């Protein structure tokens, strides 16, 4: 990722409704959520939600796909991964022991399988 891409992605999340929307979409992977349902869940007018989704989409953090009369939005987890990797690249000057707690905290929902020998 380029620095300008990272700045754009972070800027798009630097607003409460967009941050809430993105976090909600992450929880709804891989199904996604229709734009109207997002507006209802976040409790904002549909036209306001559309503007927020456009900003998140331009930043590459969400994608929309038309299904009949609805547009289903999904979090772009590849873009999120790229953003996180950019932010922690060369974490702690390459000293992995210093980054271990950070890496563990980034993996709260999917702990590694315990060793059969552990």
N, CA, C and O atoms as a Tinker XYZ file with bonds, in Angstrom:
   472  protein
     1  N      0.850000   -1.183000    0.000000    73     2
     2  CA     0.000000    0.000000    0.000000    64     1     3
     3  C      0.885000    1.231000    0.000000    63     2     4     5
     4  O      1.974000    1.245000    0.574000    81     3
     5  N      0.400000    2.230000   -0.640000    73     3     6
     6  CA     1.077000    3.523000   -0.644000    64     5     7
     7  C      0.577000    4.365000    0.532000    63     6     8     9
     8  O     -0.537000    4.172000    1.018000    81     7
     9  N      1.403000    5.282000    0.972000    73     7    10
    10  CA     1.025000    6.139000    2.105000    64     9    11
    11  C     -0.280000    6.882000    1.845000    63    10    12    13
    12  O     -1.102000    7.005000    2.753000    81    11
    13  N     -0.488000    7.379000    0.635000    73    11    14
    14  CA    -1.728000    8.113000    0.338000    64    13    15
    15  C     -2.961000    7.216000    0.453000    63    14    16    17
    16  O     -4.026000    7.675000    0.865000    81    15
    17  N     -2.819000    5.937000    0.090000    73    15    18
    18  CA    -3.933000    4.997000    0.236000    64    17    19
    19  C     -4.263000    4.786000    1.711000    63    18    20    21
    20  O     -5.431000    4.735000    2.095000    81    19
    21  N     -3.237000    4.667000    2.518000    73    19    22
    22  CA    -3.429000    4.472000    3.959000    64    21    23
    23  C     -4.097000    5.705000    4.563000    63    22    24    25
    24  O     -5.036000    5.585000    5.351000    81    23
    25  N     -3.616000    6.876000    4.196000    73    23    26
    26  CA    -4.201000    8.122000    4.707000    64    25    27
    27  C     -5.669000    8.212000    4.320000    63    26    28    29
    28  O     -6.502000    8.590000    5.144000    81    27
    29  N     -5.998000    7.870000    3.080000    73    27    30
    30  CA    -7.387000    7.902000    2.633000    64    29    31
    31  C     -8.264000    6.915000    3.392000    63    30    32    33
    32  O     -9.391000    7.241000    3.764000    81    31
    33  N     -7.750000    5.712000    3.620000    73    31    34
    34  CA    -8.518000    4.701000    4.341000    64    33    35
    35  C     -8.746000    5.129000    5.790000    63    34    36    37
    36  O     -9.859000    5.032000    6.307000    81    35
    37  N     -7.688000    5.601000    6.435000    73    35    38
    38  CA    -7.838000    6.038000    7.831000    64    37    39
    39  C     -8.756000    7.250000    7.932000    63    38    40    41
    40  O     -9.554000    7.345000    8.865000    81    39
    41  N     -8.652000    8.172000    6.989000    73    39    42
    42  CA    -9.524000    9.356000    6.994000    64    41    43
    43  C    -10.987000    8.952000    6.831000    63    42    44    45
    44  O    -11.872000    9.548000    7.446000    81    43
    45  N    -11.238000    7.944000    6.006000    73    43    46
    46  CA   -12.625000    7.519000    5.803000    64    45    47
    47  C    -13.217000    6.911000    7.070000    63    46    48    49
    48  O    -14.432000    6.945000    7.262000    81    47
    49  N    -12.382000    6.365000    7.922000    73    47    50
    50  CA   -12.852000    5.771000    9.172000    64    49    51
    51  C    -12.891000    6.769000   10.326000    63    50    52    53
    52  O    -13.359000    6.441000   11.416000    81    51
    53  N    -12.402000    7.978000   10.090000    73    51    54
    54  CA   -12.293000    8.979000   11.159000    64    53    55
    55  C    -13.594000    9.767000   11.321000    63    54    56    57
    56  O    -13.580000   10.988000   11.473000    81    55
    57  N    -14.707000    9.052000   11.285000    73    55    58
    58  CA   -16.025000    9.645000   11.479000    64    57    59
    59  C    -16.894000    8.555000   12.089000    63    58    60    61
    60  O    -16.855000    7.416000   11.624000    81    59
    61  N    -17.669000    8.866000   13.108000    73    59    62
    62  CA   -18.371000    7.861000   13.903000    64    61    63
    63  C    -19.275000    6.947000   13.078000    63    62    64    65
    64  O    -19.212000    5.728000   13.232000    81    63
    65  N    -20.113000    7.510000   12.207000    73    63    66
    66  CA   -21.049000    6.678000   11.444000    64    65    67
    67  C    -20.304000    5.730000   10.513000    63    66    68    69
    68  O    -20.675000    4.563000   10.389000    81    67
    69  N    -19.251000    6.226000    9.856000    73    67    70
    70  CA   -18.495000    5.365000    8.948000    64    69    71
    71  C    -17.750000    4.283000    9.720000    63    70    72    73
    72  O    -17.693000    3.136000    9.276000    81    71
    73  N    -17.184000    4.631000   10.857000    73    71    74
    74  CA   -16.496000    3.638000   11.670000    64    73    75
    75  C    -17.486000    2.572000   12.146000    63    74    76    77
    76  O    -17.195000    1.378000   12.069000    81    75
    77  N    -18.646000    2.995000   12.635000    73    75    78
    78  CA   -19.670000    2.051000   13.084000    64    77    79
    79  C    -20.126000    1.156000   11.924000    63    78    80    81
    80  O    -20.313000   -0.048000   12.099000    81    79
    81  N    -20.300000    1.741000   10.766000    73    79    82
    82  CA   -20.740000    0.990000    9.585000    64    81    83
    83  C    -19.709000   -0.054000    9.198000    63    82    84    85
    84  O    -20.055000   -1.210000    8.951000    81    83
    85  N    -18.450000    0.343000    9.144000    73    83    86
    86  CA   -17.403000   -0.595000    8.766000    64    85    87
    87  C    -17.303000   -1.736000    9.777000    63    86    88    89
    88  O    -17.202000   -2.902000    9.397000    81    87
    89  N    -17.333000   -1.396000   11.050000    73    87    90
    90  CA   -17.243000   -2.435000   12.091000    64    89    91
    91  C    -18.431000   -3.395000   12.011000    63    90    92    93
    92  O    -18.269000   -4.601000   12.200000    81    91
    93  N    -19.611000   -2.868000   11.733000    73    91    94
    94  CA   -20.791000   -3.721000   11.571000    64    93    95
    95  C    -20.614000   -4.646000   10.374000    63    94    96    97
    96  O    -20.918000   -5.836000   10.456000    81    95
    97  N    -20.123000   -4.103000    9.262000    73    95    98
    98  CA   -19.927000   -4.928000    8.069000    64    97    99
    99  C    -18.908000   -6.037000    8.318000    63    98   100   101
   100  O    -19.059000   -7.141000    7.794000    81    99
   101  N    -17.889000   -5.763000    9.097000    73    99   102
   102  CA   -16.900000   -6.798000    9.424000    64   101   103
   103  C    -17.590000   -7.946000   10.161000    63   102   104   105
   104  O    -17.274000   -9.112000    9.925000    81   103
   105  N    -18.533000   -7.621000   11.054000    73   103   106
   106  CA   -19.215000   -8.682000   11.802000    64   105   107
   107  C    -20.179000   -9.470000   10.935000    63   106   108   109
   108  O    -20.578000  -10.575000   11.302000    81   107
   109  N    -20.554000   -8.925000    9.800000    73   107   110
   110  CA   -21.531000   -9.566000    8.919000    64   109   111
   111  C    -20.896000  -10.253000    7.706000    63   110   112   113
   112  O    -21.574000  -10.551000    6.723000    81   111
   113  N    -19.608000  -10.494000    7.789000    73   111   114
   114  CA   -18.938000  -11.229000    6.723000    64   113   115
   115  C    -19.287000  -12.705000    6.836000    63   114   116   117
   116  O    -19.403000  -13.214000    7.951000    81   115
   117  N    -19.457000  -13.403000    5.737000    73   115   118
   118  CA   -19.311000  -12.966000    4.348000    64   117   119
   119  C    -20.621000  -12.530000    3.700000    63   118   120   121
   120  O    -20.629000  -12.175000    2.521000    81   119
   121  N    -21.733000  -12.547000    4.446000    73   119   122
   122  CA   -23.041000  -12.277000    3.842000    64   121   123
   123  C    -23.195000  -10.848000    3.345000    63   122   124   125
   124  O    -23.764000  -10.618000    2.278000    81   123
   125  N    -22.689000   -9.879000    4.117000    73   123   126
   126  CA   -22.908000   -8.481000    3.784000    64   125   127
   127  C    -24.264000   -8.010000    4.276000    63   126   128   129
   128  O    -25.038000   -8.778000    4.845000    81   127
   129  N    -24.537000   -6.728000    4.045000    73   127   130
   130  CA   -25.782000   -6.117000    4.510000    64   129   131
   131  C    -26.273000   -5.162000    3.431000    63   130   132   133
   132  O    -25.487000   -4.425000    2.837000    81   131
   133  N    -27.567000   -5.181000    3.185000    73   131   134
   134  CA   -28.165000   -4.247000    2.231000    64   133   135
   135  C    -28.050000   -2.824000    2.763000    63   134   136   137
   136  O    -28.080000   -2.596000    3.972000    81   135
   137  N    -27.918000   -1.873000    1.847000    73   135   138
   138  CA   -27.729000   -0.469000    2.226000    64   137   139
   139  C    -28.859000    0.032000    3.128000    63   138   140   141
   140  O    -28.599000    0.708000    4.123000    81   139
   141  N    -30.094000   -0.287000    2.793000    73   139   142
   142  CA   -31.223000    0.152000    3.613000    64   141   143
   143  C    -31.188000   -0.434000    5.014000    63   142   144   145
   144  O    -31.522000    0.245000    5.985000    81   143
   145  N    -30.787000   -1.686000    5.117000    73   143   146
   146  CA   -30.669000   -2.333000    6.422000    64   145   147
   147  C    -29.543000   -1.698000    7.234000    63   146   148   149
   148  O    -29.672000   -1.522000    8.446000    81   147
   149  N    -28.430000   -1.350000    6.564000    73   147   150
   150  CA   -27.346000   -0.654000    7.265000    64   149   151
   151  C    -27.846000    0.655000    7.857000    63   150   152   153
   152  O    -27.558000    0.973000    9.011000    81   151
   153  N    -28.596000    1.411000    7.064000    73   151   154
   154  CA   -29.130000    2.690000    7.543000    64   153   155
   155  C    -30.012000    2.471000    8.770000    63   154   156   157
   156  O    -29.942000    3.230000    9.736000    81   155
   157  N    -30.841000    1.431000    8.724000    73   155   158
   158  CA   -31.720000    1.137000    9.856000    64   157   159
   159  C    -30.910000    0.721000   11.082000    63   158   160   161
   160  O    -31.178000    1.187000   12.189000    81   159
   161  N    -29.928000   -0.147000   10.893000    73   159   162
   162  CA   -29.129000   -0.648000   12.019000    64   161   163
   163  C    -28.284000    0.443000   12.668000    63   162   164   165
   164  O    -28.112000    0.461000   13.886000    81   163
   165  N    -27.759000    1.352000   11.850000    73   163   166
   166  CA   -26.913000    2.436000   12.369000    64   165   167
   167  C    -27.771000    3.633000   12.790000    63   166   168   169
   168  O    -27.293000    4.539000   13.472000    81   167
   169  N    -29.047000    3.626000   12.376000    73   167   170
   170  CA   -30.003000    4.674000   12.716000    64   169   171
   171  C    -29.633000    6.021000   12.098000    63   170   172   173
   172  O    -29.518000    7.037000   12.784000    81   171
   173  N    -29.451000    5.989000   10.772000    73   171   174
   174  CA   -29.238000    7.214000   10.002000    64   173   175
   175  C    -30.144000    7.166000    8.772000    63   174   176   177
   176  O    -30.532000    6.080000    8.340000    81   175
   177  N    -30.488000    8.326000    8.198000    73   175   178
   178  CA   -31.294000    8.328000    6.978000    64   177   179
   179  C    -30.565000    7.597000    5.847000    63   178   180   181
   180  O    -29.335000    7.584000    5.795000    81   179
   181  N    -31.348000    6.984000    4.937000    73   179   182
   182  CA   -30.752000    6.213000    3.855000    64   181   183
   183  C    -29.832000    7.052000    2.969000    63   182   184   185
   184  O    -28.785000    6.567000    2.539000    81   183
   185  N    -30.207000    8.306000    2.690000    73   183   186
   186  CA   -29.337000    9.133000    1.842000    64   185   187
   187  C    -28.021000    9.463000    2.545000    63   186   188   189
   188  O    -26.980000    9.579000    1.898000    81   187
   189  N    -28.070000    9.611000    3.856000    73   187   190
   190  CA   -26.845000    9.838000    4.629000    64   189   191
   191  C    -25.964000    8.599000    4.587000    63   190   192   193
   192  O    -24.751000    8.700000    4.406000    81   191
   193  N    -26.577000    7.422000    4.756000    73   191   194
   194  CA   -25.818000    6.176000    4.694000    64   193   195
   195  C    -25.180000    6.013000    3.326000    63   194   196   197
   196  O    -24.034000    5.576000    3.223000    81   195
   197  N    -25.907000    6.357000    2.280000    73   195   198
   198  CA   -25.348000    6.248000    0.926000    64   197   199
   199  C    -24.089000    7.095000    0.776000    63   198   200   201
   200  O    -23.119000    6.664000    0.154000    81   199
   201  N    -24.103000    8.290000    1.341000    73   199   202
   202  CA   -22.926000    9.164000    1.265000    64   201   203
   203  C    -21.757000    8.549000    2.029000    63   202   204   205
   204  O    -20.622000    8.576000    1.554000    81   203
   205  N    -22.025000    8.002000    3.198000    73   203   206
   206  CA   -20.964000    7.365000    3.985000    64   205   207
   207  C    -20.411000    6.129000    3.273000    63   206   208   209
   208  O    -19.200000    5.904000    3.266000    81   207
   209  N    -21.289000    5.339000    2.680000    73   207   210
   210  CA   -20.843000    4.148000    1.955000    64   209   211
   211  C    -20.000000    4.526000    0.740000    63   210   212   213
   212  O    -19.053000    3.818000    0.396000    81   211
   213  N    -20.334000    5.624000    0.099000    73   211   214
   214  CA   -19.540000    6.078000   -1.044000    64   213   215
   215  C    -18.124000    6.437000   -0.601000    63   214   216   217
   216  O    -17.159000    6.124000   -1.298000    81   215
   217  N    -17.995000    7.082000    0.537000    73   215   218
   218  CA   -16.662000    7.442000    1.058000    64   217   219
   219  C    -15.868000    6.190000    1.403000    63   218   220   221
   220  O    -14.693000    6.083000    1.053000    81   219
   221  N    -16.503000    5.242000    2.088000    73   219   222
   222  CA   -15.826000    3.996000    2.434000    64   221   223
   223  C    -15.457000    3.199000    1.185000    63   222   224   225
   224  O    -14.406000    2.559000    1.133000    81   223
   225  N    -16.320000    3.244000    0.194000    73   223   226
   226  CA   -16.055000    2.543000   -1.060000    64   225   227
   227  C    -14.874000    3.152000   -1.809000    63   226   228   229
   228  O    -14.017000    2.429000   -2.316000    81   227
   229  N    -14.828000    4.476000   -1.878000    73   227   230
   230  CA   -13.693000    5.150000   -2.542000    64   229   231
   231  C    -12.376000    4.837000   -1.847000    63   230   232   233
   232  O    -11.328000    4.790000   -2.491000    81   231
   233  N    -12.426000    4.625000   -0.546000    73   231   234
   234  CA   -11.229000    4.268000    0.218000    64   233   235
   235  C    -10.882000    2.787000    0.057000    63   234   236   237
   236  O     -9.832000    2.340000    0.518000    81   235
   237  N    -11.761000    2.033000   -0.595000    73   235   238
   238  CA   -11.506000    0.618000   -0.824000    64   237   239
   239  C    -11.843000   -0.275000    0.357000    63   238   240   241
   240  O    -11.487000   -1.453000    0.361000    81   239
   241  N    -12.520000    0.267000    1.356000    73   239   242
   242  CA   -12.813000   -0.507000    2.558000    64   241   243
   243  C    -14.116000   -1.296000    2.470000    63   242   244   245
   244  O    -14.303000   -2.260000    3.212000    81   243
   245  N    -15.009000   -0.905000    1.581000    73   243   246
   246  CA   -16.247000   -1.654000    1.370000    64   245   247
   247  C    -16.474000   -1.837000   -0.120000    63   246   248   249
   248  O    -15.990000   -1.061000   -0.944000    81   247
   249  N    -17.223000   -2.883000   -0.443000    73   247   250
   250  CA   -17.642000   -3.121000   -1.821000    64   249   251
   251  C    -19.144000   -3.288000   -1.822000    63   250   252   253
   252  O    -19.730000   -3.752000   -0.843000    81   251
   253  N    -19.753000   -2.917000   -2.903000    73   251   254
   254  CA   -21.190000   -3.068000   -3.057000    64   253   255
   255  C    -21.503000   -3.885000   -4.293000    63   254   256   257
   256  O    -20.875000   -3.718000   -5.338000    81   255
   257  N    -22.485000   -4.775000   -4.166000    73   255   258
   258  CA   -22.888000   -5.618000   -5.285000    64   257   259
   259  C    -24.400000   -5.608000   -5.377000    63   258   260   261
   260  O    -25.101000   -5.854000   -4.395000    81   259
   261  N    -24.890000   -5.320000   -6.570000    73   259   262
   262  CA   -26.342000   -5.243000   -6.765000    64   261   263
   263  C    -26.942000   -6.645000   -6.747000    63   262   264   265
   264  O    -26.466000   -7.550000   -7.432000    81   263
   265  N    -27.995000   -6.807000   -5.949000    73   263   266
   266  CA   -28.798000   -8.019000   -5.896000    64   265   267
   267  C    -30.242000   -7.573000   -6.059000    63   266   268   269
   268  O    -30.855000   -7.064000   -5.121000    81   267
   269  N    -30.773000   -7.765000   -7.244000    73   267   270
   270  CA   -32.132000   -7.341000   -7.558000    64   269   271
   271  C    -32.237000   -5.823000   -7.351000    63   270   272   273
   272  O    -31.565000   -5.058000   -8.044000    81   271
   273  N    -33.060000   -5.393000   -6.420000    73   271   274
   274  CA   -33.238000   -3.953000   -6.198000    64   273   275
   275  C    -32.375000   -3.410000   -5.069000    63   274   276   277
   276  O    -32.428000   -2.217000   -4.771000    81   275
   277  N    -31.594000   -4.252000   -4.450000    73   275   278
   278  CA   -30.765000   -3.840000   -3.321000    64   277   279
   279  C    -29.288000   -3.881000   -3.689000    63   278   280   281
   280  O    -28.876000   -4.606000   -4.594000    81   279
   281  N    -28.508000   -3.097000   -2.975000    73   279   282
   282  CA   -27.054000   -3.197000   -3.061000    64   281   283
   283  C    -26.589000   -3.765000   -1.729000    63   282   284   285
   284  O    -26.857000   -3.205000   -0.666000    81   283
   285  N    -25.888000   -4.887000   -1.810000    73   283   286
   286  CA   -25.362000   -5.540000   -0.618000    64   285   287
   287  C    -23.925000   -5.069000   -0.437000    63   286   288   289
   288  O    -23.100000   -5.200000   -1.341000    81   287
   289  N    -23.636000   -4.526000    0.730000    73   287   290
   290  CA   -22.292000   -4.027000    1.038000    64   289   291
   291  C    -21.568000   -5.022000    1.919000    63   290   292   293
   292  O    -22.146000   -5.652000    2.804000    81   291
   293  N    -20.282000   -5.138000    1.643000    73   291   294
   294  CA   -19.410000   -6.026000    2.404000    64   293   295
   295  C    -18.133000   -5.287000    2.750000    63   294   296   297
   296  O    -17.683000   -4.413000    2.009000    81   295
   297  N    -17.554000   -5.648000    3.887000    73   295   298
   298  CA   -16.242000   -5.121000    4.258000    64   297   299
   299  C    -15.199000   -5.767000    3.344000    63   298   300   301
   300  O    -15.269000   -6.964000    3.064000    81   299
   301  N    -14.241000   -4.977000    2.885000    73   299   302
   302  CA   -13.145000   -5.500000    2.077000    64   301   303
   303  C    -12.035000   -5.914000    3.046000    63   302   304   305
   304  O    -11.178000   -5.108000    3.409000    81   303
   305  N    -12.065000   -7.174000    3.455000    73   303   306
   306  CA   -11.119000   -7.651000    4.456000    64   305   307
   307  C     -9.686000   -7.703000    3.919000    63   306   308   309
   308  O     -8.733000   -7.595000    4.690000    81   307
   309  N     -9.532000   -7.867000    2.615000    73   307   310
   310  CA    -8.186000   -7.821000    2.036000    64   309   311
   311  C     -7.583000   -6.431000    2.209000    63   310   312   313
   312  O     -6.405000   -6.286000    2.534000    81   311
   313  N     -8.409000   -5.415000    1.985000    73   311   314
   314  CA    -7.931000   -4.037000    2.154000    64   313   315
   315  C     -7.610000   -3.763000    3.629000    63   314   316   317
   316  O     -6.611000   -3.115000    3.941000    81   315
   317  N     -8.456000   -4.256000    4.523000    73   315   318
   318  CA    -8.200000   -4.095000    5.958000    64   317   319
   319  C     -6.883000   -4.772000    6.335000    63   318   320   321
   320  O     -6.077000   -4.204000    7.072000    81   319
   321  N     -6.670000   -5.981000    5.830000    73   319   322
   322  CA    -5.412000   -6.685000    6.103000    64   321   323
   323  C     -4.220000   -5.879000    5.604000    63   322   324   325
   324  O     -3.226000   -5.727000    6.314000    81   323
   325  N     -4.323000   -5.359000    4.368000    73   323   326
   326  CA    -3.229000   -4.553000    3.817000    64   325   327
   327  C     -2.969000   -3.316000    4.671000    63   326   328   329
   328  O     -1.817000   -2.941000    4.886000    81   327
   329  N     -4.027000   -2.687000    5.156000    73   327   330
   330  CA    -3.895000   -1.507000    6.004000    64   329   331
   331  C     -3.199000   -1.861000    7.316000    63   330   332   333
   332  O     -2.279000   -1.165000    7.746000    81   331
   333  N     -3.641000   -2.943000    7.945000    73   331   334
   334  CA    -3.028000   -3.358000    9.207000    64   333   335
   335  C     -1.560000   -3.740000    8.999000    63   334   336   337
   336  O     -0.704000   -3.375000    9.805000    81   335
   337  N     -1.275000   -4.460000    7.940000    73   335   338
   338  CA     0.109000   -4.848000    7.672000    64   337   339
   339  C      0.986000   -3.630000    7.412000    63   338   340   341
   340  O      2.138000   -3.594000    7.844000    81   339
   341  N      0.458000   -2.637000    6.713000    73   339   342
   342  CA     1.208000   -1.406000    6.483000    64   341   343
   343  C      1.558000   -0.745000    7.808000    63   342   344   345
   344  O      2.682000   -0.287000    8.011000    81   343
   345  N      0.574000   -0.702000    8.711000    73   343   346
   346  CA     0.777000   -0.018000    9.987000    64   345   347
   347  C      1.775000   -0.730000   10.894000    63   346   348   349
   348  O      2.479000   -0.081000   11.668000    81   347
   349  N      1.842000   -2.042000   10.808000    73   347   350
   350  CA     2.747000   -2.753000   11.714000    64   349   351
   351  C      3.989000   -3.311000   11.022000    63   350   352   353
   352  O      4.757000   -4.063000   11.622000    81   351
   353  N      4.177000   -2.939000    9.759000    73   351   354
   354  CA     5.365000   -3.414000    9.046000    64   353   355
   355  C      6.615000   -2.997000    9.833000    63   354   356   357
   356  O      6.711000   -1.878000   10.337000    81   355
   357  N      7.534000   -3.901000    9.917000    73   355   358
   358  CA     8.767000   -3.668000   10.674000    64   357   359
   359  C      8.475000   -3.301000   12.123000    63   358   360   361
   360  O      9.173000   -2.490000   12.731000    81   359
   361  N      7.433000   -3.916000   12.656000    73   359   362
   362  CA     7.030000   -3.673000   14.045000    64   361   363
   363  C      8.219000   -3.837000   14.978000    63   362   364   365
   364  O      8.938000   -4.835000   14.927000    81   363
   365  N      8.408000   -2.856000   15.814000    73   363   366
   366  CA     9.434000   -2.896000   16.864000    64   365   367
   367  C     10.823000   -3.144000   16.294000    63   366   368   369
   368  O     11.649000   -3.800000   16.927000    81   367
   369  N     11.078000   -2.626000   15.113000    73   367   370
   370  CA    12.403000   -2.758000   14.517000    64   369   371
   371  C     12.792000   -4.195000   14.223000    63   370   372   373
   372  O     13.972000   -4.545000   14.252000    81   371
   373  N     11.793000   -5.032000   13.937000    73   371   374
   374  CA    12.088000   -6.415000   13.612000    64   373   375
   375  C     12.285000   -7.315000   14.814000    63   374   376   377
   376  O     12.612000   -8.490000   14.653000    81   375
   377  N     12.096000   -6.798000   16.003000    73   375   378
   378  CA    12.250000   -7.594000   17.233000    64   377   379
   379  C     10.915000   -8.265000   17.545000    63   378   380   381
   380  O     10.077000   -7.702000   18.250000    81   379
   381  N     10.728000   -9.459000   17.021000    73   379   382
   382  CA     9.444000  -10.151000   17.098000    64   381   383
   383  C      8.951000  -10.346000   18.528000    63   382   384   385
   384  O      7.743000  -10.366000   18.764000    81   383
   385  N      9.862000  -10.491000   19.482000    73   383   386
   386  CA     9.418000  -10.696000   20.866000    64   385   387
   387  C      8.676000   -9.479000   21.401000    63   386   388   389
   388  O      7.818000   -9.612000   22.274000    81   387
   389  N      8.994000   -8.297000   20.889000    73   387   390
   390  CA     8.288000   -7.090000   21.325000    64   389   391
   391  C      6.915000   -6.979000   20.670000    63   390   392   393
   392  O      6.003000   -6.374000   21.233000    81   391
   393  N      6.770000   -7.559000   19.489000    73   391   394
   394  CA     5.502000   -7.488000   18.764000    64   393   395
   395  C      4.546000   -8.618000   19.116000    63   394   396   397
   396  O      3.361000   -8.541000   18.791000    81   395
   397  N      5.026000   -9.649000   19.765000    73   395   398
   398  CA     4.187000  -10.813000   20.053000    64   397   399
   399  C      2.870000  -10.438000   20.747000    63   398   400   401
   400  O      1.824000  -10.950000   20.349000    81   399
   401  N      2.875000   -9.566000   21.767000    73   399   402
   402  CA     1.591000   -9.205000   22.399000    64   401   403
   403  C      0.644000   -8.494000   21.428000    63   402   404   405
   404  O     -0.564000   -8.730000   21.463000    81   403
   405  N      1.174000   -7.636000   20.574000    73   403   406
   406  CA     0.342000   -6.946000   19.586000    64   405   407
   407  C     -0.270000   -7.953000   18.626000    63   406   408   409
   408  O     -1.469000   -7.898000   18.352000    81   407
   409  N      0.525000   -8.854000   18.123000    73   407   410
   410  CA     0.032000   -9.854000   17.184000    64   409   411
   411  C     -1.030000  -10.722000   17.861000    63   410   412   413
   412  O     -2.046000  -11.044000   17.245000    81   411
   413  N     -0.810000  -11.098000   19.102000    73   411   414
   414  CA    -1.796000  -11.902000   19.826000    64   413   415
   415  C     -3.105000  -11.140000   19.991000    63   414   416   417
   416  O     -4.179000  -11.725000   19.852000    81   415
   417  N     -3.034000   -9.859000   20.282000    73   415   418
   418  CA    -4.238000   -9.046000   20.444000    64   417   419
   419  C     -4.997000   -8.875000   19.130000    63   418   420   421
   420  O     -6.213000   -8.684000   19.144000    81   419
   421  N     -4.306000   -8.941000   18.008000    73   419   422
   422  CA    -4.954000   -8.822000   16.706000    64   421   423
   423  C     -5.683000  -10.094000   16.317000    63   422   424   425
   424  O     -6.355000  -10.123000   15.286000    81   423
   425  N     -5.568000  -11.128000   17.103000    73   423   426
   426  CA    -6.134000  -12.420000   16.767000    64   425   427
   427  C     -7.085000  -12.932000   17.861000    63   426   428   429
   428  O     -7.029000  -14.113000   18.204000    81   427
   429  N     -7.961000  -12.069000   18.421000    73   427   430
   430  CA    -8.768000  -12.512000   19.562000    64   429   431
   431  C     -9.858000  -13.519000   19.209000    63   430   432   433
   432  O    -10.251000  -14.324000   20.053000    81   431
   433  N    -10.349000  -13.484000   17.978000    73   431   434
   434  CA   -11.478000  -14.359000   17.648000    64   433   435
   435  C    -11.029000  -15.720000   17.135000    63   434   436   437
   436  O    -11.829000  -16.653000   17.068000    81   435
   437  N     -9.805000  -15.835000   16.787000    73   435   438
   438  CA    -9.343000  -17.067000   16.142000    64   437   439
   439  C     -8.023000  -17.511000   16.748000    63   438   440   441
   440  O     -6.996000  -17.467000   16.072000    81   439
   441  N     -8.024000  -17.938000   18.006000    73   439   442
   442  CA    -6.754000  -18.315000   18.629000    64   441   443
   443  C     -6.118000  -19.488000   17.895000    63   442   444   445
   444  O     -6.820000  -20.350000   17.367000    81   443
   445  N     -4.799000  -19.517000   17.864000    73   443   446
   446  CA    -4.136000  -20.641000   17.203000    64   445   447
   447  C     -4.448000  -21.945000   17.921000    63   446   448   449
   448  O     -4.653000  -21.975000   19.134000    81   447
   449  N     -4.480000  -23.018000   17.144000    73   447   450
   450  CA    -4.727000  -24.326000   17.736000    64   449   451
   451  C     -3.604000  -24.668000   18.693000    63   450   452   453
   452  O     -2.435000  -24.394000   18.421000    81   451
   453  N     -3.960000  -25.260000   19.796000    73   451   454
   454  CA    -2.936000  -25.651000   20.763000    64   453   455
   455  C     -2.154000  -26.829000   20.226000    63   454   456   457
   456  O     -2.690000  -27.696000   19.535000    81   455
   457  N     -0.922000  -26.842000   20.546000    73   455   458
   458  CA    -0.039000  -27.924000   20.129000    64   457   459
   459  C     -0.471000  -29.226000   20.784000    63   458   460   461
   460  O     -0.900000  -29.248000   21.938000    81   459
   461  N     -0.349000  -30.307000   20.031000    73   459   462
   462  CA    -0.679000  -31.625000   20.580000    64   461   463
   463  C      0.302000  -32.004000   21.688000    63   462   464   465
   464  O      0.031000  -32.885000   22.504000    81   463
   465  N      1.465000  -31.310000   21.698000    73   463   466
   466  CA     2.476000  -31.600000   22.699000    64   465   467
   467  C      2.386000  -30.649000   23.893000    63   466   468   469
   468  O      3.133000  -30.796000   24.860000    81   467
   469  N      1.465000  -29.665000   23.827000    73   467   470
   470  CA     1.443000  -28.636000   24.835000    64   469   471
   471  C      0.568000  -28.949000   25.941000    63   470   472
   472  O      0.450000  -28.159000   26.878000    81   471
